[in-house]
Amino acid sequence: MAKWKLYGLLLILLLLSGAGFYGYRWYLNTAELFHNAKANESLAGKYIFLDEALQSERSRCIEFIAQQQGDFSSFAYCQKFIEWADALLNLEP
């Protein structure tokens, strides 16, 4: 009878250590996901800032070209910028 108690105790110990190992791995995976989410949130904020700046400059250039006033270099810059911005915006999924 003592032999069965020993095997039962070993089985319970094995199950508890397996559950502990699984919990530890789950915690590490969750911590890594949380860290990645924070990094992606930071990148998204930078992307939003750049997107707003791009849209603002594109709008300014469209207005500048519509006025049909100013020097040729500014006109050429705005024309190239609008082409570049349109190509960049078409790359987004």
Distance bins in CASP14 RR format, pairs under 12 A and 6 or more apart:
PFRMAT RR
TARGET T0000
AUTHOR 0000-0000-0000
RMODE 2
METHOD distances of the structure
MODEL  1
1 7 0 0 0 0 0 1 0 0 0 0 0
1 8 0 0 0 0 0 1 0 0 0 0 0
2 8 0 0 0 0 0 1 0 0 0 0 0
2 9 0 0 0 0 0 1 0 0 0 0 0
3 9 0 0 0 0 0 1 0 0 0 0 0
3 10 0 0 0 0 0 1 0 0 0 0 0
4 10 0 0 0 0 0 1 0 0 0 0 0
4 11 0 0 0 0 0 1 0 0 0 0 0
5 11 0 0 0 0 0 1 0 0 0 0 0
5 12 0 0 0 0 0 1 0 0 0 0 0
6 12 0 0 0 0 0 1 0 0 0 0 0
6 13 0 0 0 0 0 1 0 0 0 0 0
7 13 0 0 0 0 0 1 0 0 0 0 0
7 14 0 0 0 0 0 1 0 0 0 0 0
8 14 0 0 0 0 1 0 0 0 0 0 0
8 15 0 0 0 0 1 0 0 0 0 0 0
8 16 0 0 0 0 0 1 0 0 0 0 0
9 15 0 0 0 0 0 1 0 0 0 0 0
9 16 0 0 0 0 0 1 0 0 0 0 0
10 16 0 0 0 0 0 1 0 0 0 0 0
10 17 0 0 0 0 0 1 0 0 0 0 0
11 17 0 0 0 0 0 1 0 0 0 0 0
11 18 0 0 0 0 0 1 0 0 0 0 0
12 18 0 0 0 0 0 1 0 0 0 0 0
12 19 0 0 0 0 0 1 0 0 0 0 0
13 19 0 0 0 0 0 1 0 0 0 0 0
13 20 0 0 0 0 0 1 0 0 0 0 0
14 20 0 0 0 0 0 1 0 0 0 0 0
14 21 0 0 0 0 0 1 0 0 0 0 0
15 21 0 0 0 0 0 1 0 0 0 0 0
15 22 0 0 0 0 0 1 0 0 0 0 0
16 22 0 0 0 0 0 1 0 0 0 0 0
16 23 0 0 0 0 0 1 0 0 0 0 0
17 23 0 0 0 0 0 1 0 0 0 0 0
17 24 0 0 0 0 0 1 0 0 0 0 0
18 24 0 0 0 0 1 0 0 0 0 0 0
18 25 0 0 0 0 1 0 0 0 0 0 0
18 26 0 0 0 0 0 1 0 0 0 0 0
19 25 0 0 0 0 0 1 0 0 0 0 0
19 26 0 0 0 0 0 1 0 0 0 0 0
20 26 0 0 0 0 1 0 0 0 0 0 0
20 27 0 0 0 0 1 0 0 0 0 0 0
21 27 0 0 0 0 0 1 0 0 0 0 0
21 28 0 0 0 0 0 1 0 0 0 0 0
22 28 0 0 0 0 0 1 0 0 0 0 0
22 29 0 0 0 0 0 1 0 0 0 0 0
23 29 0 0 0 0 1 0 0 0 0 0 0
23 30 0 0 0 0 1 0 0 0 0 0 0
23 31 0 0 0 0 0 1 0 0 0 0 0
24 30 0 0 0 0 0 1 0 0 0 0 0
24 31 0 0 0 0 0 1 0 0 0 0 0
25 31 0 0 0 0 0 1 0 0 0 0 0
25 32 0 0 0 0 0 1 0 0 0 0 0
26 32 0 0 0 0 0 1 0 0 0 0 0
26 33 0 0 0 0 0 1 0 0 0 0 0
27 33 0 0 0 0 0 1 0 0 0 0 0
27 34 0 0 0 0 0 1 0 0 0 0 0
28 34 0 0 0 0 0 1 0 0 0 0 0
28 35 0 0 0 0 0 1 0 0 0 0 0
29 35 0 0 0 0 0 1 0 0 0 0 0
29 36 0 0 0 0 0 1 0 0 0 0 0
30 36 0 0 0 0 0 1 0 0 0 0 0
30 37 0 0 0 0 0 1 0 0 0 0 0
31 37 0 0 0 0 0 1 0 0 0 0 0
31 38 0 0 0 0 0 1 0 0 0 0 0
32 38 0 0 0 0 0 1 0 0 0 0 0
32 39 0 0 0 0 0 1 0 0 0 0 0
33 39 0 0 0 0 0 1 0 0 0 0 0
33 40 0 0 0 0 0 1 0 0 0 0 0
34 40 0 0 0 0 0 1 0 0 0 0 0
34 41 0 0 0 0 0 1 0 0 0 0 0
35 41 0 0 0 0 0 1 0 0 0 0 0
35 42 0 0 0 0 0 1 0 0 0 0 0
36 42 0 0 0 0 0 1 0 0 0 0 0
36 43 0 0 0 0 0 1 0 0 0 0 0
37 43 0 0 0 0 0 1 0 0 0 0 0
37 44 0 0 0 0 0 1 0 0 0 0 0
38 44 0 0 0 0 0 1 0 0 0 0 0
38 45 0 0 0 0 0 1 0 0 0 0 0
39 45 0 0 0 0 0 1 0 0 0 0 0
39 46 0 0 0 0 0 1 0 0 0 0 0
40 46 0 0 0 0 0 1 0 0 0 0 0
40 47 0 0 0 0 0 1 0 0 0 0 0
41 47 0 0 0 0 0 1 0 0 0 0 0
41 48 0 0 0 0 0 1 0 0 0 0 0
42 48 0 0 0 0 0 1 0 0 0 0 0
42 49 0 0 0 0 0 1 0 0 0 0 0
43 49 0 0 0 0 0 1 0 0 0 0 0
43 50 0 0 0 0 0 1 0 0 0 0 0
44 50 0 0 0 0 0 1 0 0 0 0 0
44 51 0 0 0 0 0 1 0 0 0 0 0
45 51 0 0 0 0 1 0 0 0 0 0 0
45 52 0 0 0 0 0 1 0 0 0 0 0
46 52 0 0 0 0 0 1 0 0 0 0 0
46 53 0 0 0 0 0 1 0 0 0 0 0
47 53 0 0 0 0 0 1 0 0 0 0 0
47 54 0 0 0 0 0 1 0 0 0 0 0
47 92 0 0 0 0 0 1 0 0 0 0 0
48 54 0 0 0 0 0 1 0 0 0 0 0
48 55 0 0 0 0 0 1 0 0 0 0 0
49 55 0 0 0 0 0 1 0 0 0 0 0
49 56 0 0 0 0 0 1 0 0 0 0 0
50 56 0 0 0 0 0 1 0 0 0 0 0
50 57 0 0 0 0 0 1 0 0 0 0 0
50 85 0 0 0 0 0 1 0 0 0 0 0
50 88 0 0 0 0 0 1 0 0 0 0 0
51 57 0 0 0 0 0 1 0 0 0 0 0
51 58 0 0 0 0 0 1 0 0 0 0 0
51 85 0 0 0 0 0 1 0 0 0 0 0
51 88 0 0 0 0 1 0 0 0 0 0 0
51 89 0 0 0 0 1 0 0 0 0 0 0
51 92 0 0 0 0 1 0 0 0 0 0 0
52 58 0 0 0 0 0 1 0 0 0 0 0
52 59 0 0 0 0 0 1 0 0 0 0 0
53 59 0 0 0 0 0 1 0 0 0 0 0
53 60 0 0 0 0 0 1 0 0 0 0 0
53 81 0 0 0 0 0 1 0 0 0 0 0
53 85 0 0 0 0 0 1 0 0 0 0 0
54 60 0 0 0 0 0 1 0 0 0 0 0
54 61 0 0 0 0 0 1 0 0 0 0 0
54 81 0 0 0 0 1 0 0 0 0 0 0
54 82 0 0 0 0 0 1 0 0 0 0 0
54 84 0 0 0 0 1 0 0 0 0 0 0
54 85 1 0 1 0 0 0 0 0 0 0 0
54 86 0 0 0 0 0 1 0 0 0 0 0
54 87 0 0 0 0 0 1 0 0 0 0 0
54 88 1 0 0 1 0 0 0 0 0 0 0
54 89 0 0 0 0 1 0 0 0 0 0 0
54 92 0 0 0 0 0 1 0 0 0 0 0
55 61 0 0 0 0 0 1 0 0 0 0 0
55 62 0 0 0 0 0 1 0 0 0 0 0
55 81 0 0 0 0 0 1 0 0 0 0 0
55 82 0 0 0 0 0 1 0 0 0 0 0
55 85 0 0 0 0 1 0 0 0 0 0 0
55 86 0 0 0 0 0 1 0 0 0 0 0
55 88 0 0 0 0 0 1 0 0 0 0 0
55 89 0 0 0 0 1 0 0 0 0 0 0
56 62 0 0 0 0 0 1 0 0 0 0 0
56 63 0 0 0 0 0 1 0 0 0 0 0
56 81 0 0 0 0 0 1 0 0 0 0 0
56 85 0 0 0 0 0 1 0 0 0 0 0
57 63 0 0 0 0 0 1 0 0 0 0 0
57 64 0 0 0 0 0 1 0 0 0 0 0
57 77 0 0 0 0 0 1 0 0 0 0 0
57 78 0 0 0 0 1 0 0 0 0 0 0
57 80 0 0 0 0 0 1 0 0 0 0 0
57 81 1 0 0 1 0 0 0 0 0 0 0
57 82 0 0 0 0 1 0 0 0 0 0 0
57 84 0 0 0 0 0 1 0 0 0 0 0
57 85 1 0 0 1 0 0 0 0 0 0 0
57 88 0 0 0 0 0 1 0 0 0 0 0
58 64 0 0 0 0 0 1 0 0 0 0 0
58 65 0 0 0 0 0 1 0 0 0 0 0
58 78 0 0 0 0 1 0 0 0 0 0 0
58 79 0 0 0 0 0 1 0 0 0 0 0
58 80 0 0 0 0 0 1 0 0 0 0 0
58 81 1 0 0 1 0 0 0 0 0 0 0
58 82 1 0 0 1 0 0 0 0 0 0 0
58 83 0 0 0 0 0 1 0 0 0 0 0
58 84 0 0 0 0 1 0 0 0 0 0 0
58 85 1 0 1 0 0 0 0 0 0 0 0
58 86 0 0 0 0 1 0 0 0 0 0 0
58 87 0 0 0 0 0 1 0 0 0 0 0
58 88 0 0 0 0 1 0 0 0 0 0 0
58 89 0 0 0 0 1 0 0 0 0 0 0
59 65 0 0 0 0 0 1 0 0 0 0 0
59 66 0 0 0 0 0 1 0 0 0 0 0
59 78 0 0 0 0 0 1 0 0 0 0 0
59 81 0 0 0 0 0 1 0 0 0 0 0
59 82 0 0 0 0 1 0 0 0 0 0 0
59 85 0 0 0 0 1 0 0 0 0 0 0
60 66 0 0 0 0 0 1 0 0 0 0 0
60 67 0 0 0 0 0 1 0 0 0 0 0
60 74 0 0 0 0 0 1 0 0 0 0 0
60 77 0 0 0 0 0 1 0 0 0 0 0
60 78 1 0 0 1 0 0 0 0 0 0 0
60 81 0 0 0 0 1 0 0 0 0 0 0
60 82 0 0 0 0 0 1 0 0 0 0 0
60 85 0 0 0 0 0 1 0 0 0 0 0
61 67 0 0 0 0 0 1 0 0 0 0 0
61 74 0 0 0 0 1 0 0 0 0 0 0
61 75 0 0 0 0 1 0 0 0 0 0 0
61 76 0 0 0 0 0 1 0 0 0 0 0
61 77 1 0 0 1 0 0 0 0 0 0 0
61 78 1 1 0 0 0 0 0 0 0 0 0
61 79 1 0 0 1 0 0 0 0 0 0 0
61 80 0 0 0 0 1 0 0 0 0 0 0
61 81 1 0 1 0 0 0 0 0 0 0 0
61 82 1 0 1 0 0 0 0 0 0 0 0
61 83 0 0 0 0 0 1 0 0 0 0 0
61 84 0 0 0 0 0 1 0 0 0 0 0
61 85 0 0 0 0 1 0 0 0 0 0 0
61 86 0 0 0 0 0 1 0 0 0 0 0
62 78 1 0 0 1 0 0 0 0 0 0 0
62 79 0 0 0 0 0 1 0 0 0 0 0
62 81 0 0 0 0 1 0 0 0 0 0 0
62 82 1 0 0 1 0 0 0 0 0 0 0
62 83 0 0 0 0 0 1 0 0 0 0 0
62 85 0 0 0 0 1 0 0 0 0 0 0
62 86 0 0 0 0 0 1 0 0 0 0 0
63 69 0 0 0 0 0 1 0 0 0 0 0
63 74 0 0 0 0 0 1 0 0 0 0 0
63 78 0 0 0 0 1 0 0 0 0 0 0
63 82 0 0 0 0 0 1 0 0 0 0 0
64 70 1 0 0 1 0 0 0 0 0 0 0
64 71 0 0 0 0 0 1 0 0 0 0 0
64 73 0 0 0 0 0 1 0 0 0 0 0
64 74 1 0 0 1 0 0 0 0 0 0 0
64 75 1 0 0 1 0 0 0 0 0 0 0
64 76 0 0 0 0 0 1 0 0 0 0 0
64 77 0 0 0 0 1 0 0 0 0 0 0
64 78 1 0 1 0 0 0 0 0 0 0 0
64 79 0 0 0 0 1 0 0 0 0 0 0
64 81 0 0 0 0 1 0 0 0 0 0 0
64 82 0 0 0 0 1 0 0 0 0 0 0
65 72 0 0 0 0 0 1 0 0 0 0 0
65 74 0 0 0 0 1 0 0 0 0 0 0
65 75 1 0 0 1 0 0 0 0 0 0 0
65 76 0 0 0 0 0 1 0 0 0 0 0
65 77 0 0 0 0 0 1 0 0 0 0 0
65 78 1 0 1 0 0 0 0 0 0 0 0
65 79 1 0 0 1 0 0 0 0 0 0 0
65 80 0 0 0 0 0 1 0 0 0 0 0
65 81 0 0 0 0 0 1 0 0 0 0 0
65 82 1 0 0 1 0 0 0 0 0 0 0
65 83 0 0 0 0 0 1 0 0 0 0 0
66 75 0 0 0 0 0 1 0 0 0 0 0
66 78 0 0 0 0 0 1 0 0 0 0 0
66 82 0 0 0 0 0 1 0 0 0 0 0
67 74 0 0 0 0 0 1 0 0 0 0 0
67 75 0 0 0 0 1 0 0 0 0 0 0
67 78 0 0 0 0 0 1 0 0 0 0 0
68 74 0 0 0 0 0 1 0 0 0 0 0
68 75 0 0 0 0 1 0 0 0 0 0 0
68 78 0 0 0 0 0 1 0 0 0 0 0
69 75 0 0 0 0 1 0 0 0 0 0 0
69 78 0 0 0 0 0 1 0 0 0 0 0
70 76 0 0 0 0 0 1 0 0 0 0 0
70 77 0 0 0 0 0 1 0 0 0 0 0
70 78 0 0 0 0 0 1 0 0 0 0 0
71 77 0 0 0 0 1 0 0 0 0 0 0
71 78 0 0 0 0 0 1 0 0 0 0 0
72 78 0 0 0 0 0 1 0 0 0 0 0
72 79 0 0 0 0 0 1 0 0 0 0 0
73 79 0 0 0 0 0 1 0 0 0 0 0
73 80 0 0 0 0 0 1 0 0 0 0 0
74 80 0 0 0 0 0 1 0 0 0 0 0
74 81 0 0 0 0 0 1 0 0 0 0 0
75 81 0 0 0 0 0 1 0 0 0 0 0
75 82 0 0 0 0 0 1 0 0 0 0 0
76 82 0 0 0 0 0 1 0 0 0 0 0
76 83 0 0 0 0 0 1 0 0 0 0 0
77 83 0 0 0 0 0 1 0 0 0 0 0
77 84 0 0 0 0 0 1 0 0 0 0 0
78 84 0 0 0 0 0 1 0 0 0 0 0
78 85 0 0 0 0 0 1 0 0 0 0 0
79 85 0 0 0 0 0 1 0 0 0 0 0
79 86 0 0 0 0 0 1 0 0 0 0 0
80 86 0 0 0 0 0 1 0 0 0 0 0
80 87 0 0 0 0 0 1 0 0 0 0 0
81 87 0 0 0 0 0 1 0 0 0 0 0
81 88 0 0 0 0 0 1 0 0 0 0 0
82 88 0 0 0 0 0 1 0 0 0 0 0
82 89 0 0 0 0 0 1 0 0 0 0 0
83 89 0 0 0 0 0 1 0 0 0 0 0
83 90 0 0 0 0 0 1 0 0 0 0 0
84 90 0 0 0 0 0 1 0 0 0 0 0
84 91 0 0 0 0 0 1 0 0 0 0 0
85 91 0 0 0 0 0 1 0 0 0 0 0
85 92 0 0 0 0 0 1 0 0 0 0 0
86 92 0 0 0 0 0 1 0 0 0 0 0
END
